[in-house]
Amino acid sequence: MSTELRGRVRNAEADAGSVVPGDGAGWRVVAEQECRDLWLSGRGPGLLFAFSVVLSVMTYLAGTNQVLNFLEQREAVNLTLQVAVAVGVLVTLVVGADAISGERERGTLESLLLTPVSRRAIVIGKMAAALSLWLATFVVSVPYLWVLGRGVSLVGLALLLGLLVGTLLAVALAALGLLISALSGSNKVSLAVSLFLLLALFAPTQLPGGAPKGWFGEVLVRINPVDAALHYLTAVLVTGHAWTRDLSYLLSPLCTAVLAGGVLVVASTRIVRLHGGVSGE
């Protein structure tokens, strides 16, 4: 893979008239190669198939099961959209957590670092490839949301909110996954820490909605990027709030994306190394 990547980067830089390795041509080639590995290796299609099975079950239950007939269409659309966002960002985080530590453990990171691409371009390209999985899961969720929401004219709003909020959350968790992957000593540690983080972020979203929270509970919702993003979706789709009314709930995922992504890009030369951790040089 790295030999092919090296040749593709050189060709791209020559076509662009570039003389500095690792510029814009570099991350695009890395992203293209990573997407090729993700989708042609079978990992991407396999995850999409599992995702479609989950959404199929959710749509069937929400639409026909007598136990869930009390759900209004708005609640059914919101529930399905939350599952789509949750699973989509989950697989994005997992792919990000494997991106660097996996290369290091498989012994391919050294040859990757020898390519004429900056380490910043490598992490940006790998993040773009991870986000392609989120976009694919979102596309798969479109027909399910259309089936559930076509009777209440909610499809367009649900799709727009899902794309914007889900992409913001996916960027945040992909950046966190890549940071953990770069700093972890092994791929097992990276995946374990990422899944623990995901569990810690998603667990509060499963608490009963009617449970009293108080000011402290409200603070916990707002500082948890996943809980805050899903709360925003519910406020707009189910409660009927204007999309601008609860924008403050998106500050947490936005700050997470900016901070984690910023650290990842700025510190890429120190943390993308053959051994996990931060370089002391």
JOGI-V669328 format. One record per pair of residues at least 4 apart in sequence whose C-alpha atoms are under 6 Angstrom apart, sorted by the first residue. I is the first residue (numbers start at 1). GAP is how many residues later the second one is. Records with the same first field share a line. If there is no record, write none. Layout:
I = GAP  GAP
This chain:
2 = 4  109  110
6 = 109
9 = 17
12 = 13
13 = 4  5
21 = 95  96
22 = 4  95  96  99
26 = 91  95
27 = 4  94  95  98
30 = 95
31 = 4  94  95  97  98
34 = 95
35 = 4  94
36 = 4
37 = 4
38 = 5  6
39 = 5
42 = 4
52 = 4
55 = 4
59 = 4
60 = 4
61 = 4
62 = 6  14
71 = 4
74 = 164
75 = 4  163
77 = 71  72
82 = 4
83 = 4
84 = 4
85 = 81
88 = 46  49
89 = 81
92 = 38  82
93 = 80  81  84
95 = 35
96 = 78  81  82
97 = 80  81  84  93  94
98 = 4
100 = 81  82
101 = 80  85  86
102 = 85
103 = 5  6
104 = 5
119 = 149  150
120 = 145  148
121 = 4
145 = 4
146 = 4  9
149 = 5  6
158 = 4
161 = 4
162 = 4
163 = 4
166 = 4
169 = 84
170 = 4
171 = 86
172 = 84  85
173 = 4
175 = 85  86
176 = 84
180 = 4  10
181 = 9
182 = 89  90
183 = 93  94
184 = 6  92
185 = 91
188 = 4
189 = 4
199 = 4
205 = 22
213 = 4
221 = 6  7
222 = 6  27
223 = 29
224 = 4
225 = 27  28
227 = 4
228 = 21
229 = 21
233 = 4
234 = 4
235 = 4  6
236 = 4  5  7
251 = 4
255 = 4
256 = 4
257 = 4
258 = 4
262 = 4
263 = 4
264 = 4
268 = 4
270 = 8  9
271 = 7
